[in-house]
Amino acid sequence: MVAVVMMGLLAGAAALSFARPLREARGLDAVEMVRSFDEAARSSVRRFGKPATLRFELGTGTLMRVDERGELLTQALRLPFEIRLRQVRTAARRASDGQVDVRCAPPGLTRTYAVKLEGPGVGTWLLVSGLSGEVTRVTNEAKLDAIFSATAMRGEAGSSGGHDAD
């Protein structure tokens, strides 16, 4: 009986010791998923010369690429278990629920946008540069606010015809 109890305690301790690295791995997977999702969309748009939309479903944590008619171009991706898509931001918009669309133009350009991922092992903003697609982790939301404020001011100063410059 003592041996069975000891085995149970050891198995429980082992399970707990593996839980943290597993959560951290899910967080890293989510970051990589967003990065590769954006990269694949830009690459496809450049290759075929047709615009696409990167669609973020905040309630379900789903990432999709759709065409101009809203038809799915690739299989929808779902964030790993326990990782939530908390918010998507551009200089013009901040959304915490529903669906956010980011248009990708034929040269592979988007607005600069940020995605907030939350969950065990992750709690960070991913800032995606509209021109290059470079993804940067931002942990300080005040820094993110400053980036978007500067982007919005640049857009107002140089806008013609109502297009966002971000």
N, C-alpha and C positions, 0 to 999 in steps of 0.2 A: 504494500500500500504506500509506504514511504517512497519507494522508487517511482511509482506512478505519479505521485504528487510532485516529486523533484523533476521528473520529465516534463510535466505540465508547466511548471515554473520556468524551466529552461526554454521550452518552446515559446512561451509567452514573452520572455525577455528577448529571444532571437527575433520574434515578429516585430517587437517594438523597435529594435535596433535597425531593422531594415525599412521601417516606415518613413523615417526622415529622408534618407537618400532617394527613396522612391518618389516622394513628393517633390524633392528638388529636381529630379530628372524630368518629372512631368512639367514643371515650370520651364525648364530649359527647352523641352519639346515644344511648348506653346510659343515661346519666343521664336524659335526656329521656324515654326509653322507660319507665323505671321510674316517673317522675313522672306521665306521661300514663296509664299502665296503672292506677295507683292512682286517679287522678282520674276516669277513665272508669268504673271499678267503682263508686265512690261515687255518681256521677251516676246510673248505671243503677239501683242499689239504691234511691236516693231516688225516682226516677221511677216505678218499678214496684212498690215496696213489698215486694219479695221479697229475702231475704238471699242473699248469694253468698259464695263463698270465693275469695280471691286465692291461687293456687297457684304456688309457686316451685320449679322442678325444678333443683336445684343442679348435678347432673351434666351436664345438657344446656344450662343457661342459658336455660331456657324459662319464660315467664310465661303463666299461663292463668287464666281466670275460669270457675269451675264453679258449678253449682247445688247444692242440698242433696243430690241423689242422686249427685253427682259427674260429671254430664254437662256437657260443654263448652258454655259460653254464647257464647263468641267464638272467633275463630281464635287459636291459640297464637302467642305472639310469641317470637322467638329473639333473644338479644342479638347485637350485631354481631360479626363475625369477630375473634378474638383477645381478646375481653372475656369474663371469667369471673365468674360469680356465686359468690363464695367462701364467703359466710356470710349467714345470715339470723338475726336476733336479736329476741327480745322480752324483757321483764323476766323471764319464766319459762323461756325456752328459748334455747339457742344451737345452731344446726345448721350443719355444714360439708359435709354430704352428704345425699343422699336428697331428700325432698320436704318443704316447709314450707307449711302452710296458715294463712292469716290470714283469719278470718271477718269479713265486712262485714255489719253489722246494718242493718235497714231504714231507720233515719235516716241511713245513710251513715257509720256509726262503725265503727272497727276498734280493735284494740289498737295502741298505739304500737309500731312495729317499725323495724328498721334492716336495710339490705341493703349488703353489702360488694361492691363491684365492683373487679376487678383486671384489669390488662392494660396494654399500651402506651398511654400517653396518659391513663390513669386509674388511680387507686389510692386510693379514698375510700369512706367510709361515707355512705349516704344515710339520714338519720333521718326517718321519716314519722310525723307527729303523728296519733294516733288520733282526736282530736276534729275537727281541721280538715283533715287531709290535707296540711298544709304540709310540704314536703320541704326539709330542711336538710342541707348537706354538712358532715360532721364528719371531720376528718383525724386528730384525736387520740383514740385508742381509750380512753384514761383518762377523757376527758370523756364519752364514750359510756357507759362503765361507771358513772360517777357518775349520769348521767341515769337509767339503768335501775335502779340501786340505789335512788334516790329514788322512782322509779315503783313499784318493788316494795314499799318500805316504806309508801307511801301506800296501796297495795292491801291490805296486811296490816292497817293501822290502820282502814281504812274498809270492809273486805270483809264482806259478809253473804251467806251461801249459797254461798261458794266461788267467786264470780266475780272475774276479774281486773279491776283498776281501771285497767290501763294501756291 
